[in-house]
Amino acid sequence: MKIGFIGTGVMGSSMIKNLLKSNHEVNVFNRTKAHAQTVLDAGAKWYDTPEEVAKNSSVVITIAGFPDDVKEIYFGDHGLFAGSDDQTILIDSTTSTPKLDEEIYAEGQKRGVQTLDAPVSGGDVGAKNGTLTIMVGGDEATFNQVKPVLEVMGSQVKLFGGPGKGQHTKMANQIMIAGTMTGMVEMFEYGKAAGLDLASMMDTVSSGSADNWSLDNYGPRVLAGDFKPGFSAKHFLKDLRIALQGAEEMQIDLPATKLAKELYEKMVDEYHLGDDGTQGLVKIYKK
């Protein structure tokens, strides 16, 4: 199958490589062509605009940084809708606002183009191993058509309802991660102040009821002083803001998530560490 892919960052590059390994043809575009070189070397084909990618692909997957990027990719003069027809399926895997993916779905319906929102979770490790969790919103018939493609990249692929429901599920996911990330960094801060052997403490905690994905995947990186982004802090802060905006619209209060947002705002806005991985939150305790 000819698959288009817009976005060749940490997550996108690994997802593309898994599609190539499964013998799909992959057409790519990225805002900066140099950042696509690794997937071009692996066999992907470059096109100069999202429009051209859509014209030459039956399915197009997008994974961008922020909602404004998604808007431009889909609705721009040379965006995906400009190159799509009734044989094209567009899948937004960016973590974005539910409302935006509802707008994309509505525009697709006007044009006879099928769309899904399908944000992913699992970080750089899940993207590399093809074990992402993929949370989908949209029409069931469209989902069933592309599920085999999604299963190349994810080990857990599930439809949660109509347009926007995949994004709402991802927000629930990010709310949970906010708790585990803040718990992990404060565990290390407490252990350090108490004079504990941090590696031994982490091994012990991870063998009990406090074990979680953040601790297993980011704990060793913290101890090694590795703050390269499996998922960048600036993007996680964006997600927390989207989650809290949704909570406000639904008239619910999420005080722990608000506190996590404030901590990541300190990391990103005050200490300018937004390009660090989310595990870099530990740095604000050292300032």
C-alpha positions in Angstrom: 0.0 0.0 0.0 1.1 3.6 -0.7 1.1 5.4 2.6 1.8 9.0 3.1 3.4 10.3 6.3 3.7 13.9 7.5 6.2 14.4 10.3 9.6 12.7 10.7 10.5 13.5 14.3 11.4 11.0 17.0 8.1 9.2 16.9 7.3 9.6 13.2 10.7 8.3 12.0 10.3 5.1 13.8 6.7 4.6 12.7 7.8 5.2 9.1 10.6 2.6 9.4 8.2 0.0 10.7 5.9 0.7 7.7 8.8 0.3 5.4 9.8 -3.0 7.0 6.3 -4.3 6.4 6.8 -3.6 2.6 4.6 -0.5 2.4 5.7 2.3 0.1 5.9 5.4 2.2 5.8 9.0 0.9 6.9 11.7 3.3 6.9 15.4 3.9 8.5 17.3 6.8 8.8 21.0 7.4 12.6 20.6 7.4 13.7 18.1 4.8 17.1 17.5 6.5 15.1 16.0 9.4 13.7 13.4 7.1 17.0 12.1 5.8 17.1 8.9 8.0 13.8 7.7 6.6 14.7 8.7 3.1 17.9 6.6 3.5 15.6 3.8 4.7 13.6 3.9 1.5 10.9 6.5 1.9 10.1 8.9 -1.0 10.1 12.7 -0.5 7.4 15.1 -1.7 7.5 18.8 -1.4 4.1 19.5 0.1 1.4 17.6 2.0 -0.8 18.1 -1.1 1.6 16.1 -3.2 1.9 13.4 -0.5 -1.9 13.0 -0.5 -2.1 12.9 -4.4 0.3 9.9 -4.3 -1.0 8.0 -1.3 -4.1 6.1 -0.4 -3.6 6.6 3.4 -1.9 9.6 4.9 -0.8 9.7 8.6 0.2 12.9 10.3 2.1 13.4 13.5 3.0 17.0 14.1 3.9 19.1 17.1 1.0 21.5 17.8 -2.6 22.0 16.7 -1.6 25.0 14.6 0.8 22.7 12.7 -2.1 20.3 12.1 -4.4 23.0 10.8 -1.7 24.1 8.2 -1.1 20.5 7.2 -4.8 19.8 6.5 -6.3 23.1 5.6 -3.3 25.0 4.0 -3.2 26.0 0.4 -1.0 23.0 -0.3 -2.4 20.9 2.5 -3.8 17.4 2.6 -7.4 18.3 1.6 -6.1 20.0 -1.5 -4.6 16.7 -2.7 -7.2 14.2 -1.4 -10.2 12.6 -3.0 -12.8 10.0 -2.1 -10.2 7.3 -2.2 -8.0 8.9 0.4 -8.0 8.2 4.1 -6.4 10.8 6.4 -5.3 9.8 9.9 -4.2 12.4 12.4 -1.9 10.8 15.0 -0.8 14.2 16.5 -1.9 14.7 20.1 -4.2 17.6 19.4 -7.5 19.1 20.5 -10.7 16.9 20.0 -12.4 19.9 18.5 -9.8 20.3 15.7 -10.1 16.6 14.7 -13.9 17.1 14.7 -13.4 20.0 12.3 -11.1 17.8 10.1 -13.8 15.1 10.1 -16.5 17.6 9.1 -14.4 19.0 6.3 -13.6 15.5 5.1 -17.3 14.7 5.0 -18.0 17.7 2.8 -15.3 16.5 0.4 -16.0 12.8 0.5 -12.7 12.2 2.3 -12.5 9.8 5.2 -10.6 10.9 8.4 -9.7 9.4 11.7 -8.0 10.8 14.8 -5.5 8.3 16.1 -3.1 9.7 18.7 -0.5 7.3 20.0 1.2 6.5 23.4 4.3 4.6 24.2 7.1 7.1 23.5 10.2 6.6 21.5 10.5 3.0 22.7 7.0 2.0 21.6 7.5 3.8 18.3 10.7 1.9 17.6 9.4 -1.5 18.6 6.0 -1.1 16.9 4.2 -1.5 20.2 2.4 1.8 20.5 -1.0 2.1 22.0 -3.2 3.8 19.3 -6.5 5.4 20.4 -8.8 6.0 17.5 -11.9 8.2 16.9 -14.0 8.2 13.7 -16.3 5.9 11.6 -16.0 2.2 12.3 -15.9 1.3 8.6 -12.9 3.5 8.0 -11.2 2.2 11.1 -11.6 -1.4 9.9 -10.1 -0.5 6.6 -6.9 0.9 8.1 -6.6 -1.2 11.2 -4.0 -3.5 9.6 -1.8 -0.5 8.8 -2.1 0.8 12.4 -1.3 -2.6 13.7 2.1 -2.4 12.0 2.9 0.4 14.4 0.9 -0.5 17.5 0.2 -3.5 19.6 -3.0 -2.0 21.1 -5.3 -0.4 18.5 -8.8 0.4 19.6 -11.7 2.5 18.3 -13.4 4.6 21.1 -16.2 6.2 19.1 -16.8 9.0 16.7 -14.5 11.9 15.7 -12.5 13.4 18.6 -12.9 10.3 20.8 -9.4 9.2 20.1 -8.1 12.6 21.3 -10.2 12.5 24.4 -8.8 9.0 25.2 -5.3 10.4 24.7 -6.0 13.2 27.2 -7.1 10.7 29.8 -3.8 8.9 29.1 -1.8 12.1 29.6 -3.6 12.9 32.8 -2.4 9.6 34.1 1.2 10.1 32.9 1.2 13.5 34.6 0.8 11.7 38.0 3.4 9.1 37.3 6.0 11.5 36.1 5.6 13.9 39.0 5.6 10.9 41.4 8.8 9.6 39.8 10.8 12.8 40.0 9.7 13.5 43.6 10.6 9.9 44.5 14.1 10.6 43.4 14.3 13.9 45.2 13.1 12.4 48.4 15.4 9.4 48.1 18.4 11.7 47.4 17.6 13.8 50.4 17.3 10.7 52.6 20.7 9.5 51.5 19.4 6.3 49.8 21.1 4.5 47.0 18.9 5.7 44.1 19.5 2.7 41.8 18.7 0.2 44.5 15.7 2.3 45.6 14.4 2.4 42.0 14.8 -1.4 41.5 12.9 -2.1 44.7 10.1 0.4 44.1 9.6 -0.9 40.5 9.2 -4.5 41.8 6.2 -3.5 44.0 2.8 -1.8 43.7 4.4 1.5 42.8 5.7 0.2 39.4 4.6 2.1 36.3 5.7 2.8 32.7 7.3 6.2 33.5 9.5 4.7 36.2 10.5 1.7 34.1 11.3 3.7 31.0 12.5 7.1 32.4 13.9 6.2 35.8 17.1 4.6 34.3 17.5 7.7 32.1 17.3 10.0 35.0 20.0 8.0 36.9 22.2 8.1 33.8 21.7 11.8 33.3 20.1 11.1 30.0 17.5 13.8 29.2 17.2 13.3 25.5 13.5 13.4 24.5 11.6 10.2 24.1 8.8 12.7 24.4 9.7 16.4 24.8 8.6 18.5 27.8 7.2 21.3 25.6 4.9 18.8 23.8 3.8 17.3 27.1 3.0 20.7 28.5 0.9 21.3 25.3 -1.0 18.1 26.1 -1.7 19.1 29.7 -3.1 22.4 28.6 -5.4 20.7 26.1 -6.5 18.3 28.8 -7.3 21.1 31.2 -9.1 23.1 28.6 -11.3 20.0 27.9 -11.9 19.6 31.7 -13.0 23.2 31.9 -15.4 22.7 29.0 -16.8 19.6 30.7 -17.0 21.5 34.0 -14.8 19.2 36.0 -11.8 20.0 38.2 -8.5 18.2 38.0 -6.3 19.8 40.7 -3.4 17.3 40.4 -3.2 17.8 36.6 -3.2 21.6 37.2 -0.2 21.2 39.5 1.6 19.0 37.0 1.0 21.7 34.4 2.5 24.3 36.7 5.6 22.2 37.2 6.1 21.7 33.5 5.5 25.4 32.9 8.3 26.1 35.3 10.5 23.7 33.4 9.6 24.9 29.9 8.9 28.6 30.4 11.1 29.6 33.3 14.1 27.3 32.8 13.8 26.9 29.0 14.1 23.1 29.1 11.3 22.4 26.7 13.4 20.4 24.3 14.5 18.0 27.1 12.5 14.8 27.6 9.7 14.8 30.1 12.1 13.1 32.6 14.0 16.5 32.7 11.4 17.7 35.2 13.8 16.4 37.8 16.1 19.4 36.9 13.7 22.0 38.4 14.3 20.5 41.8 18.0 21.1 41.5 17.7 24.8 40.7 
